[in-house]
Amino acid sequence: METEHLVLVTVFCRYNEVEPSFVYRLHEFGIINIYQIAEQNYLSRDELAHLEKMIRLHDELNINLEGLHAIKGLLEQITLLKLELKNADKRNLF
């Protein structure tokens, strides 16, 4: 995997003032993905907005990791339902 679309976990944490241990815990709970390349840990740039949202929910609303995992599942379901609706609309137009 090329690293041009990745951000080092340490850089993300420093920039966002987040403890790396919290990011690793999110990974352990299956909330985010961490990629290890040449003994360095990276985050996908595509996932950064999602990660930042999870951090805000945790910090501002005191939602624990189990709650964040549930929220992630619900957000994924909403995304799939939106896609299904979009595809259904396309089929009904023709």
Contacts in CASP RR format, 6 or more apart in sequence:
PFRMAT RR
TARGET T0000
AUTHOR 0000-0000-0000
METHOD contacts of the structure
MODEL  1
METEHLVLVTVFCRYNEVEPSFVYRLHEFGIINIYQIAEQNYLSRDELAH
LEKMIRLHDELNINLEGLHAIKGLLEQITLLKLELKNADKRNLF
1 35 0 8 1.000
1 37 0 8 1.000
3 37 0 8 1.000
3 42 0 8 1.000
5 44 0 8 1.000
5 45 0 8 1.000
5 46 0 8 1.000
6 35 0 8 1.000
6 37 0 8 1.000
6 42 0 8 1.000
6 43 0 8 1.000
6 44 0 8 1.000
6 45 0 8 1.000
7 42 0 8 1.000
7 43 0 8 1.000
7 44 0 8 1.000
7 45 0 8 1.000
7 48 0 8 1.000
8 40 0 8 1.000
8 41 0 8 1.000
8 42 0 8 1.000
8 43 0 8 1.000
9 20 0 8 1.000
9 23 0 8 1.000
9 24 0 8 1.000
9 34 0 8 1.000
9 41 0 8 1.000
9 42 0 8 1.000
9 43 0 8 1.000
10 20 0 8 1.000
10 41 0 8 1.000
12 18 0 8 1.000
12 23 0 8 1.000
12 43 0 8 1.000
12 48 0 8 1.000
12 51 0 8 1.000
13 19 0 8 1.000
13 20 0 8 1.000
13 23 0 8 1.000
16 52 0 8 1.000
16 55 0 8 1.000
18 55 0 8 1.000
22 55 0 8 1.000
22 58 0 8 1.000
23 32 0 8 1.000
23 34 0 8 1.000
23 43 0 8 1.000
23 51 0 8 1.000
24 34 0 8 1.000
25 65 0 8 1.000
26 32 0 8 1.000
26 51 0 8 1.000
26 54 0 8 1.000
26 65 0 8 1.000
26 68 0 8 1.000
27 33 0 8 1.000
27 34 0 8 1.000
29 65 0 8 1.000
29 66 0 8 1.000
29 68 0 8 1.000
29 69 0 8 1.000
30 69 0 8 1.000
30 72 0 8 1.000
31 54 0 8 1.000
31 65 0 8 1.000
31 68 0 8 1.000
31 69 0 8 1.000
31 72 0 8 1.000
32 43 0 8 1.000
32 47 0 8 1.000
32 50 0 8 1.000
32 51 0 8 1.000
32 54 0 8 1.000
33 43 0 8 1.000
33 44 0 8 1.000
33 47 0 8 1.000
34 41 0 8 1.000
34 42 0 8 1.000
34 43 0 8 1.000
35 41 0 8 1.000
35 42 0 8 1.000
35 43 0 8 1.000
35 44 0 8 1.000
36 42 0 8 1.000
43 51 0 8 1.000
50 72 0 8 1.000
54 68 0 8 1.000
54 71 0 8 1.000
54 72 0 8 1.000
57 63 0 8 1.000
57 68 0 8 1.000
57 71 0 8 1.000
58 64 0 8 1.000
58 65 0 8 1.000
58 68 0 8 1.000
63 71 0 8 1.000
END
